[in-house]
Amino acid sequence: MINTKKLFFTSLIFKFIPTSRCHNFKVKLLRWSGVKVGKNVEVMSSVKIYGQMNLSIGDNCFIGHEALIFGAKDSNIIVKNYAKIGSRSIVVTGYHRYSPDGDCIAKEGMSKDVIIERGAVVSTNCIILPGVTVGEMAHVAAGSVVTKDVEPYMRVAGNPARPIRNLLTNEKISR
């Protein structure tokens, strides 16, 4: 589990590191903070990581500029080998139960794990919501909001994200 105090200091140090340089040093800081990080990982300095989740980043991964990774307490975010998270994308595990009774519509906080499978790409400015698995070698097109699992080798796009192309057969999916 991530140590939030160490992660706070890691975030402060990131601000003084050139954005797209010193990846090995940034990886060491993330490991010190409790993040499981594989080999040959590139993390941009402007990345924001918040929460007391278990974060695992596989080998040869990339996390882009100003990406936000926010995990609720005791949840898991798993980014498998060769996966990429684009700039300004958001990966979140926490949500609330909603009910009109009481003083506020939002009730207790809950969480569901997020998994980004091997070789999957989450493009720029996407949102991956709680409980989603982005399948192996899948592609989430820029600006998409992923509310449901993405099948392996599938390109999805839109809000909410819907399949638009099977990447194995190159078959376009009609809506």
C-alpha positions as CSV (number, residue, x, y, z in Angstrom):
1,M,0.0,0.0,0.0
2,I,1.2,3.5,-0.7
3,N,2.6,5.5,2.2
4,T,0.8,8.8,1.7
5,K,3.4,10.8,3.7
6,K,6.2,9.5,1.5
7,L,4.1,10.1,-1.6
8,F,3.6,13.7,-0.5
9,F,7.4,14.2,-0.4
10,T,7.8,12.4,-3.7
11,S,5.3,14.8,-5.3
12,L,7.3,17.7,-3.9
13,I,10.5,16.4,-5.4
14,F,8.8,15.7,-8.7
15,K,8.2,19.4,-9.1
16,F,12.0,20.0,-9.3
17,I,12.7,17.2,-11.8
18,P,12.6,18.0,-15.6
19,T,9.2,16.7,-16.8
20,S,10.4,14.1,-19.3
21,R,13.8,13.3,-17.7
22,C,15.3,11.3,-14.8
23,H,12.8,8.5,-15.1
24,N,15.0,6.1,-13.0
25,F,15.1,8.5,-10.2
26,K,11.4,9.1,-10.3
27,V,10.8,5.3,-10.3
28,K,13.0,5.0,-7.2
29,L,11.0,7.7,-5.4
30,L,7.7,5.9,-6.3
31,R,9.1,2.6,-5.0
32,W,10.2,4.4,-1.8
33,S,6.6,5.6,-1.5
34,G,5.2,2.1,-1.7
35,V,4.3,1.9,-5.4
36,K,5.3,-1.4,-7.2
37,V,7.1,-0.3,-10.3
38,G,8.6,-2.5,-13.0
39,K,11.6,-1.9,-15.3
40,N,12.0,0.7,-18.0
41,V,9.0,2.8,-16.8
42,E,8.6,6.4,-17.9
43,V,6.6,8.7,-15.5
44,M,6.3,12.4,-16.3
45,S,7.1,14.7,-13.4
46,S,3.7,16.4,-13.6
47,V,1.8,13.1,-12.8
48,K,-0.4,13.3,-9.7
49,I,-0.9,10.2,-7.6
50,Y,-3.3,10.4,-4.6
51,G,-4.8,7.9,-2.2
52,Q,-4.0,4.9,0.0
53,M,-4.4,2.4,-2.7
54,N,-2.2,-0.4,-4.0
55,L,-0.6,0.8,-7.2
56,S,1.3,-1.5,-9.4
57,I,3.0,-0.4,-12.7
58,G,4.5,-3.1,-14.9
59,D,7.6,-3.2,-17.1
60,N,7.9,-0.8,-20.0
61,C,4.9,1.4,-19.1
62,F,4.4,5.1,-19.7
63,I,2.4,7.6,-17.7
64,G,1.9,11.0,-19.4
65,H,1.9,14.6,-18.4
66,E,-0.6,15.7,-15.8
67,A,-2.1,12.2,-15.6
68,L,-4.2,11.8,-12.4
69,I,-4.2,8.4,-10.6
70,F,-6.6,8.5,-7.6
71,G,-7.2,5.4,-5.6
72,A,-9.6,5.0,-2.7
73,K,-8.3,3.4,0.5
74,D,-7.5,-0.3,0.1
75,S,-8.3,-0.3,-3.6
76,N,-6.0,-1.6,-6.4
77,I,-4.9,0.1,-9.6
78,I,-2.9,-2.3,-11.8
79,V,-1.1,-1.1,-14.9
80,K,0.3,-4.2,-16.6
81,N,3.5,-4.5,-18.8
82,Y,3.7,-2.2,-21.9
83,A,0.5,-0.3,-21.0
84,K,0.4,3.5,-21.5
85,I,-1.7,6.2,-19.8
86,G,-1.8,9.4,-21.8
87,S,-1.4,13.0,-20.7
88,R,-4.2,14.5,-18.6
89,S,-6.0,11.1,-18.3
90,I,-7.7,10.2,-15.0
91,V,-7.8,6.8,-13.4
92,V,-10.0,6.6,-10.3
93,T,-11.2,3.8,-8.0
94,G,-13.5,5.7,-5.6
95,Y,-17.2,6.6,-5.8
96,H,-20.1,7.1,-3.5
97,R,-23.5,5.5,-3.0
98,Y,-26.3,7.9,-3.7
99,S,-29.6,8.2,-2.0
100,P,-32.1,11.1,-1.4
101,D,-32.5,10.3,2.3
102,G,-30.6,12.4,4.8
103,D,-28.8,15.7,4.5
104,C,-26.7,14.9,1.5
105,I,-27.3,12.9,-1.6
106,A,-23.8,11.3,-1.4
107,K,-23.5,8.6,1.1
108,E,-20.5,6.4,2.2
109,G,-17.5,6.1,-0.1
110,M,-16.8,2.9,-1.9
111,S,-14.2,1.6,-4.3
112,K,-13.7,-0.8,-7.2
113,D,-10.3,-1.8,-8.6
114,V,-9.1,-0.7,-12.0
115,I,-6.9,-2.9,-14.3
116,I,-5.2,-1.7,-17.5
117,E,-4.0,-4.9,-19.2
118,R,-0.8,-5.7,-21.1
119,G,-0.2,-3.4,-24.0
120,A,-3.4,-1.3,-23.6
121,V,-3.3,2.4,-24.4
122,V,-5.4,5.0,-22.6
123,S,-5.0,8.1,-24.9
124,T,-4.9,11.7,-23.9
125,N,-7.6,13.2,-21.7
126,C,-9.5,10.0,-20.9
127,I,-11.4,9.0,-17.8
128,I,-11.3,5.5,-16.5
129,L,-14.0,5.0,-13.9
130,P,-14.1,2.5,-10.9
131,G,-14.3,-1.2,-11.6
132,V,-13.1,-1.0,-15.2
133,T,-10.7,-3.4,-16.9
134,V,-9.1,-2.1,-20.1
135,G,-8.4,-5.4,-22.0
136,E,-5.1,-6.5,-23.4
137,M,-3.9,-4.5,-26.4
138,A,-7.1,-2.4,-26.3
139,H,-7.1,1.3,-27.2
140,V,-9.1,4.0,-25.5
141,A,-9.4,6.9,-28.0
142,A,-8.6,10.5,-26.8
143,G,-11.3,12.1,-24.7
144,S,-13.2,8.9,-23.9
145,V,-15.0,8.2,-20.6
146,V,-14.8,4.5,-19.9
147,T,-17.7,3.3,-17.7
148,K,-17.6,-0.5,-18.6
149,D,-14.9,-3.1,-19.3
150,V,-13.1,-2.8,-22.7
151,E,-12.6,-6.1,-24.5
152,P,-9.1,-7.1,-25.6
153,Y,-8.0,-5.8,-29.0
154,M,-10.9,-3.3,-29.1
155,R,-10.8,0.4,-29.8
156,V,-13.4,2.4,-27.9
157,A,-14.3,6.0,-28.1
158,G,-16.8,8.5,-26.8
159,N,-18.7,9.4,-23.7
160,P,-19.6,6.8,-22.6
161,A,-16.9,4.9,-24.5
162,R,-18.3,2.4,-27.1
163,P,-16.5,-0.1,-29.3
164,I,-15.6,1.4,-32.7
165,R,-13.1,-1.1,-34.2
166,N,-11.8,-4.6,-33.6
167,L,-8.1,-4.2,-33.8
168,L,-7.5,-7.9,-34.6
169,T,-9.7,-8.1,-37.6
170,N,-9.7,-4.3,-38.4
171,E,-13.5,-4.6,-38.6
172,K,-15.4,-1.4,-37.9
173,I,-18.1,-1.7,-35.3
174,S,-21.4,0.0,-36.3
175,R,-23.3,1.7,-33.6
